[in-house]
Amino acid sequence: MGKLFAKIYDIMMQPLEQKGLTELRKNLIRNARGKVLEIGSGTGLNFPFYERADKVIAIEPQPLMMNRSLIRANDALVPIDVVLADAEEIPFQDNTFDTVVGTLVLCTIPNPLKTLEEIRRVCKPHGTILFLEHVRLDRPILGRIQDWLTPIWKHVCDGCHLNRKTVELINKVGFKLVRKKQYCKNLLLEIELLNSK
């Protein structure tokens, strides 16, 4: 499924991007400053929006997605290096990054808690973590529908979980919540965290 998903990802996302997702990406990314790590950068849809970063290192575990992102990396306003790597084992030293960014990625990573711990490790003390994530709805019927659809959805969408309780996972790691905005009736969250280690 990975090869096909990489080929159709941009086409599949286009209607959502046009309905407002691109604007949400822009609003999130404009807060990324200094040396930035982007996890699960996919085809590089965030790359055009980095303006205030000094440098971005983007990690992506799937070679085809990474290769598709290289054109956007070359056209970006700031230097972007794309590295084939897994967010569950980030290949950088402790306290390396001023900002860490993830958009629509924690839903797909097999062990999101391990990834959050790795983010905490590589982000500098008092550094910023920025997420844009879809989450499980806290409503009995809709949440159950997400639970029911997730096994099928994971197969079709390359491992994406519709029902991740992302905020609960974030709270376990110990980040300090700076800001949380909800969109699409709480299905989509924009989260800014402080690495208060």
Secondary structure, DSSP 8 states (H G I E B T S, - for coil): -HHHHHHHHHHHHHHHIIIIIHHHHHHHHTT--EEEEEES-TT-TTGGG--SEEEEEEEES-HHHHHHHHHHHHHSSS-EEEEE--TTS--S-TT-EEEEEEES-TTT-S-HHHHHHHHHHHEEEEEEEEEEEE---SSHHHHHHHHHHHHHHHHHTTT--TT--HHHHHHHHT-EEEEEEEETTTTEEEEEEE---
